[in-house]
């Protein structure tokens, strides 16, 4: 079973990204998928997490993830606020929305890191909501390239499941660009 | 072709209602149950579900609307949580006393004070003695399937059914759920036939003040007193076990999913310790059992699916061979112990079973319950049992000093 924690702020599409990943993984053939928001109230701008579990077998655990295999960070300013690394397995995969290349990203520990200037990609494809770039879809592209767990093809299907025609097309274009541009350090 | 969608427990409940072609829905929103009736209200508004959606000012009125609608022959539904369920309390008794087959989805949430929107099962457990059948679901598929089964059961035995599932843990967690074919659900669930029809052409007075003794009515027919009617309710719930098991079996034949009838078991055959629970904590316990087995302890799980009527015979059958029982539950009967633990012990009374039963109160007010914590609790209980401690109440992950 693979456990993924999404770190972001209220309004960044954290919960939806976790759902799209679960849907896409199921479409790809994983029999067990779950996605859950942080349980409780949500506030715009406040730090929040969502989770996705992906497994070959139906999932029989609904508790909070203790140590994730993969952490996706939609807002790098959260590093000083939330214990992101504390909930990631040693050698875990860390995916960060950052203009810095993965090689240049300074962080202690033996993490596998991938980065993307997801905000820039979102702006380029006009993925803007209430003035803010929607970085969730580009980060799904980074997820696909860096983890190899869920293919671009199935993420595109997942986006079509969640979004209407026009929005799906724009998001798919951004997803593909993100996949190409993601920078990976192993 | 099967139609599998990734959905929350609340969406699964809403789909169940839609497939049952419920005719009257009344609801008052409360976290975490709100998305159930929110979804249904959209379907009603768009004409996808031909039903009347009645908005009222409180949960007490919600259940009153359900009682009235069910009395005039409509299939009715509502969903609620926590304080909403408790505000219905009087009308829950009224629905059961009137023998109305109302189905309610209780999205389990803790009860104040202090306020908590998070999950435990204190709300529905505290309404245990209202005369409602209670089913506890272990995942989102079981929520959808149990709702469909609930109408079959309710309309056959004329008792209301509460389909309970854990708030947030299931209600807001998405997972794959197969949506059954609507026509086949129609075959499985015949139209609702009310036991009494209230209509202007045949006016009658229902549930007037009743005397302690039997009494002749205006036509000279000897009618039940209050106590005789209460016995009939008790008899109906006791008798509903066979119906619940049969409905579950028939559903499994038609739709290919067997949720176990009154209870379900996991790796119990060779078990040296059995974990017991209701709802999602029982699912988590199956993962704990796997962890224990990896460590050489032969653990199994008994998931109590139907809590009222209590599966006395099935519990005896499931537990009679095991040397140790550990009950995990998200409720507490203050001043005694967990409700499930007490009921399991009572069911084992008088058949010569002396098995130690350890009771863990867990996850109150949404406190996270992890499989490895359940496994660790079982290990510690087995050590205590080996040391002679037959009974024990432990509050899991709780400051108790």
Interface residues (C-beta under 8 A of the other chain):
Chain A: X19 X22 X23 X26 X31 X32 X33 X34 X35 X36 X37 X39 X40 X41 X58 X59 X60 X61 X62 X63 X64 X66
Chain B: X4 X6 X117 X118 X119 X166 X168 X169 X170 X172 X173 X174 X175 X176 X280 X283 X284 X286 X287 X366 X368 X369 X370 X371
